[in-house]
Amino acid sequence: MTRRTLTWTAVALVVLIVELGATIGSVTGEPFSPVDGWGQTRSADALTFAAVILGSAILALFGRFPLAVATITTASYLVFVLLDHELGMFLPPMVAVFGLVALARRRLAAILCAVASLAASLIWVSGRVAPIDEPGVALLAWVAFGSVLAAFFFVPLLIGEIVLARSMLREAGSSADAAMPTEPARS
């Protein structure tokens, strides 16, 4: 196994453990309801766990198939959130968005994954906020959840850009050093 394969396998395992823990917690814990009138969510079922497992475990293959993995993680997240489950499963698309920019240099694909994830999340928020009677509380929920969700999906994009820029600068510096003629030593 290569170092990259081991790294992505470890990332996938950590993401899987976190997301499964959160999903199991949503089954055994109280429903998420930050304000009165908050819309109910669907209970976790076999499809929920399948989406979490697939979307998280597939990250192990990111090093070899970045576009396919990003598509699958994003699709798994979309299934999860559009089926109206408890808020969660953010890590797989966040990791994929970061990886697409920083490691695979696929900026457009990363933006599309981030936008699709945010759009589905806002649809989810709409279903939760619609039953709230107080307009001020509903607006606050929109602003709070919209801001946090936008950060969840676009901050990894920004961090990926920073990592990519540093990598490109490092490559440019090492190629410039290699191209510089060396002067013979003077005695």
SERO-4910 file (N, C-alpha, C, O; in steps of 0.05 Angstrom, whole numbers):
BEGIN
 pado doro    nc1    nc2    nc3   cac1   cac2   cac3    cc1    cc2    cc3    oc1    oc2    oc3
  Met    A     17    -24      0      0      0      0     17     25      0     38     26     14
  Thr    A      9     44    -16     24     69    -17     16     87      7     -4     82     20
  Arg    A     33    107     11     27    126     33      1    140     28    -15    144     47
  Arg    A     -5    148      3    -29    162     -4    -54    144      2    -74    153     12
  Thr    A    -52    119     -6    -74    100     -1    -79     97     29   -102     96     37
  Leu    A    -58     94     44    -61     92     73    -73    117     85    -90    116    103
  Thr    A    -65    140     75    -76    165     86   -106    167     80   -121    173     98
  Trp    A   -114    161     55   -142    163     49   -159    142     63   -182    147     69
  Thr    A   -147    119     68   -161     98     83   -165    107    112   -187    103    123
  Ala    A   -145    120    124   -148    130    151   -168    153    152   -184    153    171
  Val    A   -168    170    133   -188    192    132   -216    181    130   -234    189    144
  Ala    A   -219    161    112   -246    149    109   -255    135    135   -278    137    142
  Leu    A   -237    122    148   -244    108    173   -252    128    195   -272    124    209
  Val    A   -237    150    197   -244    171    217   -272    183    211   -288    186    229
  Val    A   -276    190    185   -301    202    177   -324    182    182   -345    190    191
  Leu    A   -320    157    176   -340    137    180   -347    134    209   -371    132    216
  Ile    A   -328    133    226   -333    131    255   -349    155    266   -368    151    280
  Val    A   -341    179    258   -354    203    267   -383    203    257   -402    208    272
  Glu    A   -387    198    231   -414    199    219   -432    177    230   -456    182    234
  Leu    A   -421    153    233   -438    131    244   -446    138    273   -468    133    282
  Gly    A   -426    149    288   -432    157    316   -455    177    317   -473    175    334
  Ala    A   -453    197    299   -474    218    299   -501    206    290   -522    214    301
  Thr    A   -501    188    271   -526    177    262   -538    159    283   -562    159    287
  Ile    A   -522    143    296   -532    126    319   -542    144    341   -563    138    353
  Gly    A   -528    166    346   -538    185    366   -564    197    359   -580    203    377
  Ser    A   -570    201    334   -596    213    326   -618    192    330   -641    200    333
  Val    A   -611    167    330   -631    146    334   -638    143    364   -661    140    372
  Thr    A   -617    145    380   -620    140    409   -626    165    425   -635    163    448
  Gly    A   -620    188    414   -623    213    429   -649    227    423   -666    217    408
  Glu    A   -652    250    435   -676    267    431   -674    280    404   -653    285    394
  Pro    A   -697    284    391   -697    298    365   -686    326    367   -691    340    387
  Phe    A   -672    335    347   -660    362    346   -683    382    342   -698    380    323
  Ser    A   -686    400    361   -708    420    359   -699    446    374   -705    449    397
  Pro    A   -684    463    360   -672    486    374   -693    508    381   -688    524    399
  Val    A   -716    509    368   -737    529    374   -764    516    372   -768    495    360
  Asp    A   -784    529    386   -811    519    384   -821    520    355   -817    540    341
  Gly    A   -834    499    347   -845    498    320   -826    486    299   -833    484    276
  Trp    A   -802    479    307   -783    468    289   -794    443    276   -805    425    290
  Gly    A   -792    441    250   -803    418    235   -790    392    242   -766    391    247
  Gln    A   -805    371    243   -795    344    250   -779    332    227   -783    339    204
  Thr    A   -761    315    234   -745    301    214   -753    271    214   -766    261    231
  Arg    A   -744    258    193   -749    229    190   -730    213    207   -706    220    210
  Ser    A   -739    192    218   -722    174    235   -702    160    217   -708    154    193
  Ala    A   -679    154    228   -659    139    213   -669    111    207   -682     98    224
  Asp    A   -663    102    183   -671     75    175   -647     62    160   -625     73    161
  Ala    A   -651     40    147   -630     26    133   -617     43    111   -593     43    107
  Leu    A   -634     59     97   -624     76     76   -606     98     87   -586    106     75
  Thr    A   -613    107    110   -596    127    124   -568    116    129   -548    129    122
  Phe    A   -567     92    141   -541     80    147   -526     73    121   -502     75    121
  Ala    A   -540     65    100   -527     59     75   -514     84     63   -491     83     54
  Ala    A   -528    106     64   -517    131     54   -493    140     70   -473    149     59
  Val    A   -495    137     96   -472    145    113   -448    127    108   -425    137    106
  Ile    A   -452    101    107   -430     83    103   -418     87     75   -393     88     73
  Leu    A   -434     88     55   -424     91     28   -409    118     25   -387    119     15
  Gly    A   -422    140     33   -411    166     30   -385    170     46   -367    185     37
  Ser    A   -382    156     68   -358    158     84   -336    139     75   -313    147     71
  Ala    A   -343    114     71   -323     93     65   -310     97     37   -287     91     33
  Ile    A   -325    108     19   -315    112     -9   -292    132     -9   -276    132    -28
  Leu    A   -289    148     12   -266    167     13   -239    152     12   -219    164      5
  Ala    A   -239    127     19   -214    111     18   -203    110    -10   -179    105    -14
  Leu    A   -220    113    -30   -211    111    -58   -206    138    -71   -201    140    -95
  Phe    A   -207    159    -55   -204    186    -66   -178    190    -81   -177    203   -102
  Gly    A   -156    179    -71   -130    183    -83   -129    172   -112   -114    182   -129
  Arg    A   -145    151   -118   -144    140   -145   -167    150   -163   -163    153   -187
  Phe    A   -190    156   -151   -213    164   -167   -226    189   -155   -249    187   -145
  Pro    A   -213    212   -155   -224    235   -140   -251    245   -150   -269    251   -134
  Leu    A   -256    246   -176   -281    256   -186   -304    237   -180   -326    245   -171
  Ala    A   -299    211   -183   -320    191   -177   -327    191   -148   -350    190   -140
  Val    A   -306    192   -131   -310    192   -102   -325    217    -93   -344    216    -77
  Ala    A   -317    240   -104   -331    265    -96   -360    264   -105   -378    274    -90
  Thr    A   -366    253   -128   -393    250   -138   -409    232   -119   -432    239   -112
  Ile    A   -398    210   -111   -412    191    -94   -416    203    -66   -438    200    -54
  Thr    A   -396    216    -55   -399    228    -28   -421    250    -29   -437    252    -10
  Thr    A   -420    266    -49   -440    287    -52   -468    276    -56   -487    285    -43
  Ala    A   -470    255    -73   -496    242    -77   -507    229    -52   -531    231    -46
  Ser    A   -489    217    -37   -497    205    -11   -508    226      8   -528    222     22
  Tyr    A   -494    249      9   -503    270     26   -530    281     17   -548    285     33
  Leu    A   -533    284     -9   -559    294    -20   -582    275    -13   -603    284     -5
  Val    A   -577    249    -16   -597    229     -8   -604    232     21   -628    233     29
  Phe    A   -584    233     38   -587    236     66   -604    260     74   -623    258     89
  Val    A   -596    283     63   -610    308     72   -637    312     58   -656    321     71
  Leu    A   -639    304     33   -665    307     20   -686    287     28   -710    292     24
  Leu    A   -677    265     41   -697    247     52   -706    257     80   -721    243     93
  Asp    A   -696    280     88   -706    294    112   -696    281    138   -711    281    158
  His    A   -672    270    138   -661    259    163   -651    281    180   -649    304    172
  Glu    A   -644    273    205   -633    292    224   -608    305    212   -593    292    197
  Leu    A   -603    330    218   -580    345    207   -554    330    213   -549    322    235
  Gly    A   -538    326    192   -513    312    196   -501    303    169   -510    312    148
  Met    A   -481    287    171   -466    276    148   -452    297    131   -452    295    106
  Phe    A   -441    317    144   -427    338    129   -399    331    121   -389    340    101
  Leu    A   -385    314    137   -357    309    133   -350    297    106   -331    307     93
  Pro    A   -364    277     95   -356    266     69   -355    287     47   -335    289     33
  Pro    A   -376    303     43   -373    323     21   -352    345     28   -339    356     10
  Met    A   -349    351     53   -329    372     61   -301    362     54   -285    377     42
  Val    A   -295    337     60   -269    325     54   -265    323     24   -243    329     14
  Ala    A   -286    315     10   -284    313    -19   -279    340    -33   -263    342    -51
  Val    A   -292    360    -23   -289    387    -35   -260    397    -30   -247    407    -48
  Phe    A   -250    393     -6   -222    400      0   -203    385    -19   -186    397    -31
  Gly    A   -207    359    -20   -189    342    -36   -190    349    -66   -169    349    -79
  Leu    A   -213    355    -76   -215    362   -104   -199    387   -111   -186    388   -132
  Val    A   -199    406    -94   -184    431    -99   -154    427    -93   -137    432   -110
  Ala    A   -148    418    -69   -120    418    -60   -104    396    -73    -80    400    -78
  Leu    A   -116    373    -78   -100    350    -87   -105    342   -116    -86    334   -130
  Ala    A   -129    345   -125   -136    336   -152   -137    360   -171   -139    356   -196
  Arg    A   -136    384   -161   -137    408   -177   -161    409   -195   -160    415   -219
  Arg    A   -184    402   -183   -210    402   -197   -228    422   -185   -248    415   -171
  Arg    A   -222    447   -189   -237    469   -176   -266    470   -184   -283    472   -166
  Leu    A   -273    467   -209   -301    468   -218   -317    446   -205   -340    450   -196
  Ala    A   -306    422   -205   -320    399   -193   -325    404   -163   -346    398   -152
  Ala    A   -305    416   -150   -307    422   -121   -329    443   -116   -345    440    -98
  Ile    A   -330    463   -133   -351    484   -130   -378    472   -135   -397    478   -120
  Leu    A   -381    454   -155   -407    442   -160   -416    424   -137   -439    424   -129
  Cys    A   -397    409   -125   -404    392   -102   -412    410    -78   -432    403    -64
  Ala    A   -398    431    -73   -404    449    -51   -431    463    -55   -447    464    -37
  Val    A   -437    472    -79   -462    486    -85   -486    466    -83   -506    472    -71
  Ala    A   -482    442    -93   -504    422    -91   -509    415    -62   -532    412    -54
  Ser    A   -488    411    -46   -491    405    -18   -505    427     -3   -523    423     13
  Leu    A   -497    452     -8   -509    475      5   -538    478     -3   -556    483     14
  Ala    A   -544    475    -29   -572    477    -39   -590    457    -25   -612    464    -16
  Ala    A   -581    432    -24   -597    411    -10   -601    417     19   -622    413     31
  Ser    A   -580    428     32   -581    435     60   -602    457     65   -616    457     85
  Leu    A   -602    477     47   -621    499     50   -650    489     45   -669    500     57
  Ile    A   -654    470     28   -680    457     25   -688    444     51   -711    446     60
  Trp    A   -669    431     64   -674    418     90   -681    439    111   -701    436    126
  Val    A   -667    461    111   -673    483    130   -701    494    125   -716    499    144
  Ser    A   -708    497    100   -735    507     93   -757    490    106   -777    500    116
  Gly    A   -753    463    105   -773    445    117   -774    447    147   -795    442    159
  Arg    A   -752    454    159   -751    457    188   -763    484    197   -777    485    217
  Val    A   -758    504    182   -766    531    190   -795    538    183   -807    554    196
  Ala    A   -805    525    162   -833    531    152   -854    531    175   -871    549    175
  Pro    A   -854    511    193   -875    511    213   -872    532    236   -890    535    252
  Ile    A   -849    546    237   -845    566    258   -863    590    254   -864    602    233
  Asp    A   -878    597    275   -898    618    274   -886    646    275   -895    664    261
  Glu    A   -866    650    291   -854    676    295   -835    683    272   -815    669    268
  Pro    A   -840    705    257   -823    712    235   -794    718    243   -775    711    229
  Gly    A   -790    731    266   -763    737    275   -747    712    281   -723    711    275
  Val    A   -760    693    294   -746    668    300   -740    653    275   -718    641    272
  Ala    A   -758    653    256   -754    639    230   -730    652    215   -713    638    204
  Leu    A   -730    679    215   -708    693    202   -681    686    215   -661    682    201
  Leu    A   -681    686    241   -656    680    256   -647    652    249   -623    647    246
  Ala    A   -666    633    248   -658    605    241   -647    604    213   -627    590    208
  Trp    A   -659    619    194   -648    619    166   -620    630    166   -602    619    153
  Val    A   -616    653    180   -589    665    180   -569    647    193   -547    643    183
  Ala    A   -576    637    216   -557    620    231   -550    594    216   -526    588    211
  Phe    A   -570    580    207   -565    555    193   -553    559    166   -535    545    157
  Gly    A   -563    580    152   -551    586    125   -522    593    127   -506    584    110
  Ser    A   -514    609    146   -486    617    149   -469    593    156   -447    590    145
  Val    A   -477    578    175   -462    555    184   -459    534    161   -437    524    156
  Leu    A   -481    529    147   -480    510    125   -462    520    103   -448    504     91
  Ala    A   -464    545     96   -446    557     76   -417    554     84   -400    547     67
  Ala    A   -411    558    109   -384    555    119   -375    526    117   -353    520    109
  Phe    A   -393    507    124   -387    479    123   -377    470     95   -359    454     92
  Phe    A   -390    481     74   -383    472     47   -364    490     32   -351    480     13
  Phe    A   -361    515     40   -344    533     25   -317    538     39   -298    546     26
  Val    A   -315    534     65   -289    537     79   -270    515     70   -247    521     65
  Pro    A   -279    490     66   -260    470     56   -250    477     28   -227    471     20
  Leu    A   -267    490     12   -259    499    -15   -237    520    -12   -217    519    -26
  Leu    A   -240    539      6   -220    560     11   -194    548     21   -173    556     12
  Ile    A   -196    531     41   -172    518     52   -158    502     30   -133    502     29
  Gly    A   -173    488     13   -161    473     -9   -146    492    -28   -125    485    -37
  Glu    A   -157    515    -33   -144    535    -50   -117    544    -38    -97    548    -52
  Ile    A   -118    548    -11    -93    557      2    -72    535      1    -48    541     -5
  Val    A    -80    510      6    -61    488      4    -50    485    -24    -27    481    -28
  Leu    A    -68    487    -44    -59    486    -72    -40    508    -79    -19    503    -92
  Ala    A    -46    533    -70    -28    555    -76      0    551    -64     20    556    -76
  Arg    A      0    541    -39     26    536    -26     41    514    -41     66    516    -45
  Ser    A     27    494    -50     39    472    -65     51    482    -91     73    474    -99
  Met    A     36    499   -105     45    510   -130     69    528   -127     88    528   -143
  Leu    A     69    544   -105     92    561    -99    117    544    -93    139    550   -102
  Arg    A    113    522    -78    135    504    -72    146    492    -97    171    490   -101
  Glu    A    128    483   -115    137    471   -141    152    491   -158    172    485   -170
  Ala    A    141    515   -159    154    536   -175    182    543   -164    201    548   -179
  Gly    A    184    544   -138    210    550   -125    230    528   -130    253    534   -135
  Ser    A    222    503   -129    241    481   -133    249    479   -162    272    472   -168
  Ser    A    230    485   -181    238    484   -209    255    508   -216    273    505   -234
  Ala    A    251    531   -204    268    554   -209    296    549   -198    316    556   -211
  Asp    A    298    536   -175    324    529   -164    339    510   -182    363    512   -185
  Ala    A    325    491   -193    337    471   -211    346    483   -237    366    474   -249
  Ala    A    333    504   -246    339    517   -271    362    537   -269    375    544   -289
  Met    A    369    545   -245    390    565   -241    417    551   -245    423    531   -233
  Pro    A    434    563   -262    461    551   -265    477    556   -240    475    577   -227
  Thr    A    493    537   -234    510    540   -210    537    551   -219    548    544   -240
  Glu    A    547    568   -203    573    580   -209    595    561   -198    593    550   -177
  Pro    A    617    559   -213    639    543   -203    651    556   -178    652    581   -175
  Ala    A    661    540   -160    673    550   -136    699    565   -142    715    556   -158
  Arg    A    702    589   -130    727    605   -135    746    599   -112    739    596    -89
  Ser    A    771    597   -120    791    592   -100    806    617    -92    824    616    -75
***
